[in-house]
Amino acid sequence: MTAKQEITDLTICRAAFAAWVFTYHIDLYLNFSAWLGPFAGLIRRGYLGVDGFFILSGLILARVHPELGSPAPTRFDFMRALNPAFKAPPRAQLVAFWVRRLARLYPVHLATLLILLGLVAAGFALGWVPRDPGRFGLSALLQNLFLVQGWGAATQGAWNYPSWSISTEWAGYLLFPLLWAALNFFEPIVAVQASIICFTVVGLVFFAHHDSLNLTYTLGLVRFFPEFIAGMAMVRFVPLCADVQAVRRLALVAGLVLSVGGAALGVDLLAVTGLWALLFALLMQADTGWPPLLGERALLRRLGLLSYSFYMSFAIPELVLCQLFRRAGWTPASHAAVFAAGMVAGTFVLAILLYTAVERPCRRAAENWLAARVPV
């Protein structure tokens, strides 16, 4: 896979998933999805953009870090005894991986927490008590600071509530070397079986949770890990079928039909399966070296690069706008255009600031630190 293909296909998917989640949250206030009639589910199932991120995260990590497909040092001697071809990666590679992942997530997460802390403190000083002030307690703040709020301890969205999924991503990053080593220990065909098992688990979760995958906080990890592993697994077996054009076309068509149809019908399981198939088609296209399926889209690429900061930003203008509307005696639905415009403008402005002043500099600083201290 070339860098160009990764940017134009997978990065555009990041932009699409972030926009889907954002639109869903605005619709919770404005209910404009009702205008779509039988297709309202395409908006009301926007929380499934998070599931797209989970699959994409496992896919990208596995594709970018093949060197971690061996057991961690000193921990898997029995596996190396069974498979002498395995060689443990140097500890420096593991350190570098976790440093890069933490630098990818934490600076923006911390910045949004500090912004919210300042806003909430100023609000209390002015007598502007936020809705559900219990969300902004000390215990929840500590969980957010340690990125464990999505591991089952929290029961509600606290502080920057979208970050629950970032917490589950961090849990996946911590276990990624172990999971990726396990998938690489067996033949690629086993990864196909692993994917089937993962989606069986997703199906069981879907039915157990009243036909919904909108699980957060206490059950976030149950939603995350099967999809994350399924994304990793496809990297193992995609070389087996990438050159077969019929398979690529089938995955693309099935992905479009299942993702759009599943969302429109309100069947989360079908929609997530479709998202997996779409990403599988894009990965096969990239693996063969063919031109990107989505073509050259410079603007969408930039939005994809901005997607993490964008996703982490929208809760802040939401808090500010809701407070201002309450003070003015308005409701978001009564002034829908003002609320929607404020959300879009506020989220984009904050996302651009976070990306340029926090996300990109911190990632560059992490790379410089690794280059100086961790030989790989």
Secondary structure, DSSP 8 states (H G I E B T S, - for coil): --HHHIIIIIIHHHHHHHHHHHHHHHHHHH-GGGGGGGGTHHHHTTTHHHHHHHHHHHHHHHHH-GGG-S--TTT-HHHHHH-TT-----HHHHHHHHHHHHHHHHHHHHHHHHHHHHHHHHHHHHT---SSGGGG-HHHHHHHHTT-IIIII--S--SSGGGHHHHHHHHHHHHHHHHHHHHHHS-HHHHHHHHHHHHHHHHHHHHHTTS-----GGGHHHHHHHHHHHHHHHHHHHHHHTT-HHHHHHHHHHHHHHHHHHHHHT-HHHHHHHHHHHHHHHHHHHHHT---TT---HHHHHHHHHHHHHHHHTHHHHHHHHHHHHHHT--TTTTHHHHHHHHHHHHHHHHHHHIIIIIHHHHHHHHHHHHHH---
